[in-house]
């Protein structure tokens, strides 16, 4: 049992997890590992012996949110429990492993992505480190200060457990404590990324792509379904690359469409791919959805399209970030796809999978984006009519090629372009929602709706861009409602279905759509 500096009592651990679903799974693994070793999990930050802040470093705003959470946790500690240890984990630690120990002397331990299952050991070290600090208060003086910039130089000696090139990927035997509602779960099928996108730091933080064994994923899915999960959300940095790193005699990069197609055609007959994984999951007994997130347009195959069309448990939903459509921008972003490739792929997907909902994200204000480039993106949004779409204003990330490019776009221009793009998508979204009015659909019931949820339907995600426009104020439904999601709505990032009446929470139901609020549908039970 973890004991730290406490006598004969389990260590109480609080955890704050920020960022994407992949980061959430890391947090679940940490909690599972702690519980296995006898720790106690608490939601009371003042009563915890240790607080872990699991950080995000996707864009500048996510980094600021992470640093704010660390400083706020330290302030709570100073006011209530100075013996409390503070541990920082996640992408911010992985990305700034050399700088953070100097910038944040408040922190007792930093841990990387490879160490998520080793958190009990790190917590013990953090507790000893904190005890020594409290006993020698002259070494660290708490003070109010502004958020540090990640290029400072301040000395301290915390516990640092961060490998430079992550290689860890969880498996079925790894302890895990789920933080999602009972009805859905995230299943991490791979870790890392091999793409050279000029704006992205994920390969630097998460390492190269590494797939889990298919049988291991199926075993986890079988247990989740047995526990009552109705929706398996498959996640990774590039789900369409799944299995290709497991092929025999692999060598060189196959990130481009041509190389990827050649590699898949050369695979042995029984090789593991995303298509074989989806079919294996689809064969599991029970009524549940399989939702495919984080696909890359360079790696779609005809086999994958056919598989989704034939597997009825696979949701008619595709998450495929495109980032831009103008060829100049795609080249500068190093996306390895052309406009024509994307147009042809969307046509093939929609033709091969009737009723599919395609979700994408775009980046506006990327270095060198001219008005002509931006107008071509707006035209593409109007013509393609994506069922789900989010938009980022470009964020220059230190250490990326794009941050060093000439012709950086002013912040005001970037924000204006995002607003314009989302205004165009709102028109599309309203027409898509209107097309559902009068139809019966299957939904997964999430929870009872409270007043604030009915009044505020704004959704945003660091990884999926802004879905709703800040200026859009749709009229909220009134009365007694439950919140549900349709097949075209992923958790946390897409719209919802407000159902007027009572339905069993955590179960599927049939409803009839009677209206919409722009992005969300309004329905009644059938």
VENQUITA-V661182 format. One record per backbone hydrogen bond with DSSP energy under -0.5 kcal/mol. NH is the residue of the N-H (numbers start at 0). CO is the residue of the C=O. If there is no record, write none. Layout:
NH:CO  NH:CO
//
This chain:
1:36  5:2  7:5  10:1  12:10  12:39  13:49  15:51  16:14  17:53  23:19  24:20  25:21  26:22  27:23  28:24  29:25  30:26  31:27  32:28  33:29  34:30  35:31  36:32  37:34  38:33  39:10  41:12  44:42  46:43  47:43  48:11  49:11  50:84  51:13  52:86  53:15  53:51  54:52  54:88  62:58  63:59  64:60  65:61  66:62  67:63  68:64  69:65  70:66  71:67  72:68  73:69  74:70  75:71  76:72  77:73  78:74  79:75  80:76  83:80  84:48  86:50  86:84  87:108  88:52  90:54  93:89  94:90  95:91  96:93  99:95  101:98  102:98  103:99  106:103  107:85  108:85  109:158  110:87  111:160  114:111  115:112  117:114  118:115  120:117  121:117  122:118  123:119  124:120  125:121  126:122  127:123  128:124  129:125  130:126  131:127  132:128  133:129  134:130  135:131  135:132  136:133  138:135  139:136  141:139  150:148  151:148  158:107  160:109  173:170  176:27  177:175  183:180  184:230  186:232  187:185  188:186  188:234  189:234  190:209  192:206  197:332  199:196  204:200  205:201  206:202  209:190  211:188  216:212  217:213  218:214  219:215  220:216  221:217  222:218  223:219  224:220  225:221  226:222  227:224  228:223  229:182  230:182  231:288  232:184  232:230  233:231  233:290  234:186  238:293  240:237  241:238  243:240  245:242  246:243  249:246  256:335  259:255  260:256  261:257  262:258  263:259  264:260  265:261  266:263  270:267  273:241  276:272  277:273  278:274  279:275  280:276  281:277  282:278  283:280  287:285  288:229  289:312  290:231  290:288  291:316  292:233  292:290  294:318  296:320  298:295  299:296  304:300  305:301  306:302  307:303  308:304  309:305  310:306  311:309  313:310  314:289  314:312  316:314  317:356  318:291  319:317  319:358  320:294  321:360  322:360  323:321  329:325  330:326  331:327  332:328  333:329  333:330  334:329  341:337  342:338  343:339  344:340  345:341  346:342  347:343  348:344  349:345  350:346  351:347  352:348  355:352  356:315  357:355  358:317  358:356  359:387  361:389  362:322  363:361  363:391  367:406  368:365  369:367  373:369  374:370  375:371  376:372  377:373  378:374  379:375  380:376  381:377  382:378  383:379  384:380  386:357  387:357  389:359  390:465  391:361  393:363  393:391  396:394  397:395  399:396  401:197  403:399  403:400  404:401  408:364  413:409  414:410  415:411  416:412  417:413  418:414  419:415  420:416  421:417  422:418  423:419  424:420  425:421  426:422  427:423  428:424  429:425  430:426  431:427  432:428  433:429  434:430  435:431  435:432  436:432  436:433  437:512  438:435  440:510  442:508  443:484  444:442  444:506  445:482  446:482  448:480  453:449  454:450  455:451  456:454  460:464  464:460  465:390  466:458  467:458  471:468  472:470  473:471  480:478  481:498  482:446  483:496  484:443  486:441  488:485  489:487  492:489  493:489  496:483  497:495  497:520  498:481  498:496  499:497  499:522  500:479  500:498  505:444  506:503  508:442  510:440  511:523  512:438  513:521  514:521  516:519  518:516  520:495  521:514  522:497  523:511  524:499  525:509
//
